Amino acid sequence: MSPNPRGDRRQRRIGLLGGSFNPAHAGHRHVAETVRRALRLDEVWLLVSPGNPLKPRAGMASLKDRLASARAIADGRRIIATDIEAQLGTSYTEDTLRAVHRRFPRSRFVFVIGADNLVQLPRWQGWTRLAAKTPIAVLPRPGWTRKALAGKAARRLARHRRKPGALLAGAKPAHAPLAFVPAAEHPASATAIRAAGGAAAHAPAPRRAAMRAMPSLPRMRPAPLAAR
């Protein structure tokens, strides 16, 4: 059941996996299932974006079609596809997270991203505020994991890095933590699926030997977060 944009006061642990889902595919389901188990989440919401400011509109399917593809890989109970961003009228992730924190005040949220998005995170509007307020779980992506570990965002947030099991443990800290979640890398790509005319909607199984454990970050003193 899709979350009500007006919110509620239930206590839950919820992962937020955003994206264009153009289309949704087996890789998205793999990420959602992996992070749900690793972090012991009650639900993972697939946030189908009404429009990504960093992606071109050319080749972008309608929100209706992308939401339908996300619902096809969800189960409607533990993994839920939603267009709540369109209903809230938010385009930027920072605004979406602020809105869901306000509307679902008793839920604990985790923002779920792939290593490719951690590399790109410094390009996002208000990314330091986002990282300060909402725990972030990062999963490996083929060709991106080591870049992410050495990137600007990982270095800036190094002091807040925790093990996955500690991401939602205890009381909310002054600054939200970051965790790298060990997982097999899944080769599915929405770009490749579109290029194949949708024929690859069910991608091959994840490469289980590709990522047994996340490498360690280099030891360094990270720069302070930018002032809000």
LUMRO-914772 format. One line per field, with one value per residue (C-alpha): residue in one letter; residue number from 1; z, x, y. Coordinates in Angstrom, 1 decimal. Each point is the difference from the previous one (the first is absolute). Layout:
balo (A ...)
dovex (NUM ...)
zz (Z ...)
xx (X ...)
yy (Y ...)
END
This chain:
balo (M S P N P R G D R R Q R R I G L L G G S F N P A H A G H R H V A E T V R R A L R L D E V W L L V S P G N P L K P R A G M A S L K D R L A S A R A I A D G R R I I A T D I E A Q L G T S Y T E D T L R A V H R R F P R S R F V F V I G A D N L V Q L P R W Q G W T R L A A K T P I A V L P R P G W T R K A L A G K A A R R L A R H R R K P G A L L A G A K P A H A P L A F V P A A E H P A S A T A I R A A G G A A A H A P A P R R A A M R A M P S L P R M R P A P L A A R)
dovex (1 2 3 4 5 6 7 8 9 10 11 12 13 14 15 16 17 18 19 20 21 22 23 24 25 26 27 28 29 30 31 32 33 34 35 36 37 38 39 40 41 42 43 44 45 46 47 48 49 50 51 52 53 54 55 56 57 58 59 60 61 62 63 64 65 66 67 68 69 70 71 72 73 74 75 76 77 78 79 80 81 82 83 84 85 86 87 88 89 90 91 92 93 94 95 96 97 98 99 100 101 102 103 104 105 106 107 108 109 110 111 112 113 114 115 116 117 118 119 120 121 122 123 124 125 126 127 128 129 130 131 132 133 134 135 136 137 138 139 140 141 142 143 144 145 146 147 148 149 150 151 152 153 154 155 156 157 158 159 160 161 162 163 164 165 166 167 168 169 170 171 172 173 174 175 176 177 178 179 180 181 182 183 184 185 186 187 188 189 190 191 192 193 194 195 196 197 198 199 200 201 202 203 204 205 206 207 208 209 210 211 212 213 214 215 216 217 218 219 220 221 222 223 224 225 226 227 228)
zz (0.0 -1.0 2.8 0.7 -0.8 3.0 2.2 3.1 3.5 -0.3 1.2 -2.9 -1.4 -3.7 -2.8 -2.7 -3.4 -2.5 -3.7 -3.5 -0.3 -3.8 0.2 3.4 -0.3 1.9 1.3 1.8 1.7 0.9 1.7 1.8 1.3 1.0 2.0 1.6 1.4 0.9 1.9 1.3 -1.6 0.2 -3.5 -3.0 -2.0 -3.7 -0.5 -3.7 -0.9 -1.9 -1.6 0.8 -0.3 -0.9 -2.8 -3.5 -0.8 -3.4 0.2 3.4 0.2 1.6 3.8 -0.4 -2.0 2.3 3.1 -1.6 -0.7 3.7 1.2 -2.1 1.9 3.5 2.2 1.4 3.5 0.8 -3.2 -1.1 -3.1 0.4 -1.8 3.3 -1.3 -2.7 2.6 2.4 -2.9 0.7 -2.7 2.2 2.3 2.9 -0.2 -0.2 3.0 2.0 -0.9 1.0 3.3 0.8 -1.2 1.5 3.3 1.8 -3.0 -0.3 -3.6 -1.8 -3.4 -2.3 -2.9 -2.2 -0.1 -3.2 1.7 2.9 -2.6 -1.3 3.4 0.2 -3.1 1.8 1.5 3.7 0.2 3.2 1.7 -1.4 1.3 3.4 0.5 -1.5 0.3 -3.3 -1.1 -3.0 -2.1 -2.5 -3.7 -2.8 -0.8 2.6 3.5 0.3 -1.5 2.6 2.8 -1.1 -1.0 1.5 1.8 1.6 1.2 1.3 1.9 1.2 3.7 -0.1 -1.6 1.9 -0.5 -1.6 3.2 1.8 -2.5 1.9 3.4 3.1 0.1 -3.0 0.0 -0.6 -3.5 -1.9 -0.7 -3.3 -0.6 -2.9 -0.3 -1.3 -2.9 -3.3 -2.9 -2.3 -3.7 -1.0 -1.6 -1.1 -2.8 -1.4 0.4 -2.0 -2.6 -0.3 -0.4 3.4 -0.8 3.0 2.6 2.1 0.3 0.8 3.6 1.9 -0.1 3.5 -0.1 -0.9 3.4 3.2 2.1 -0.6 0.0 2.8 -0.5 0.1 3.4 -0.1 1.9 -1.9 -0.6 2.1 -1.5 -1.7 2.1 -0.5)
xx (0.0 1.4 0.8 -2.5 1.7 -1.8 2.0 -0.6 1.4 0.9 3.5 1.9 3.5 -0.3 2.5 -0.4 1.3 -0.5 0.5 -1.5 -0.8 0.1 -0.8 0.2 1.9 1.4 2.9 -2.3 -1.8 3.4 1.1 -3.3 0.0 3.7 -0.3 -3.3 1.7 3.3 -1.6 -3.0 -2.4 -3.8 -0.4 1.9 -1.7 0.8 -0.2 -0.8 1.2 -2.3 3.1 3.7 1.6 3.4 -1.5 -1.1 -3.7 0.6 -0.7 -1.8 -3.2 -3.1 -0.3 -3.0 2.0 3.1 -2.2 -1.6 3.4 1.0 -3.2 0.7 3.2 -1.4 -2.2 -2.2 0.8 3.7 1.1 -2.4 0.1 -1.3 -0.3 -0.1 2.5 -2.5 -2.7 2.2 1.1 3.7 2.7 3.1 0.9 0.8 -3.6 -1.5 1.9 -1.0 -3.6 -0.1 1.8 -2.7 -3.0 1.2 1.6 0.2 1.6 3.8 1.1 3.1 0.9 1.2 2.3 2.5 3.7 -0.5 -2.4 2.5 2.5 -2.6 -1.4 2.1 -1.9 -3.4 -1.7 0.6 1.8 1.8 -3.3 -1.5 2.9 -0.2 -3.7 -0.5 2.1 1.4 0.6 2.3 0.0 2.6 -0.5 2.2 2.8 -0.9 0.8 3.6 -0.6 -2.7 2.3 2.6 -2.5 -0.8 -3.1 1.6 2.9 -2.1 -2.2 2.7 -0.3 -3.7 0.6 -1.5 -0.5 -3.4 -1.4 0.6 -1.6 -3.3 1.2 -0.8 -1.2 0.3 3.5 0.7 1.3 -1.5 2.4 1.1 0.5 1.3 -2.0 1.9 -1.9 0.4 0.0 -2.9 0.7 -3.5 -0.1 -3.1 2.1 0.8 -3.6 -1.3 2.7 -1.3 -3.5 -1.0 1.1 2.4 -2.7 1.1 3.7 2.4 0.7 2.4 3.7 0.4 3.8 0.2 -0.4 0.6 0.9 0.4 3.7 1.0 0.2 3.4 0.8 -0.3 -1.5 -3.1 -0.8 -2.8 -3.5 -1.0 -2.0 -3.7)
yy (0.0 3.4 2.4 2.7 3.4 1.5 -2.4 -2.0 -0.6 -3.7 -1.1 -1.6 -0.3 1.0 0.0 2.6 -1.1 2.9 0.1 0.4 -3.7 0.4 -2.9 -1.8 -3.2 -3.0 2.0 2.4 -2.9 -1.5 3.2 0.4 -3.6 0.2 3.2 -1.1 -3.2 1.7 2.9 -2.0 2.5 -0.3 1.4 1.3 2.8 0.2 3.8 0.4 3.5 2.3 1.4 -0.1 3.4 -1.6 -2.3 1.1 -0.3 -1.6 -3.7 0.3 -2.0 1.5 0.0 -2.4 -2.5 0.2 -0.4 -3.1 -1.5 0.6 -1.6 -3.0 -0.7 0.9 -2.2 2.8 -1.0 0.1 1.6 2.8 2.1 3.5 3.3 1.9 2.5 1.1 0.2 2.1 2.2 -0.5 -0.3 0.1 -2.9 2.4 1.4 -3.5 -1.3 3.1 -0.6 -3.7 0.7 2.6 -2.2 -3.2 1.2 -3.4 -1.8 -0.5 0.6 -1.1 1.4 -2.8 0.7 -1.8 0.8 2.0 2.4 0.4 1.2 2.5 1.1 3.2 1.2 -0.3 3.0 0.2 -3.3 0.8 0.8 -3.2 -2.0 1.6 -0.7 -3.5 -3.1 -1.2 -3.6 -0.5 -3.1 -1.0 0.5 -1.5 2.4 2.5 -1.4 1.0 3.4 0.6 -1.0 2.5 2.7 3.4 -1.1 -3.1 2.1 2.8 -2.5 -2.3 0.9 -1.0 -3.4 -3.0 -3.7 -0.8 -1.5 3.3 2.2 0.2 -1.1 2.0 3.6 2.3 1.5 3.7 -0.9 -2.9 -2.9 -1.5 -3.8 -2.0 -3.2 -3.0 -1.7 -1.8 2.4 -0.3 0.7 1.2 3.4 2.1 1.5 -3.4 -1.2 3.1 -0.7 -3.6 1.2 -1.4 -3.5 -0.1 0.9 -3.1 0.4 -2.8 -1.0 2.2 -0.7 -1.5 0.0 3.7 1.5 -2.0 3.0 3.7 1.2 2.4 3.7 1.5 1.5 3.8 2.8 1.1 3.6 1.5 0.0 3.2 2.4 -0.3)
END
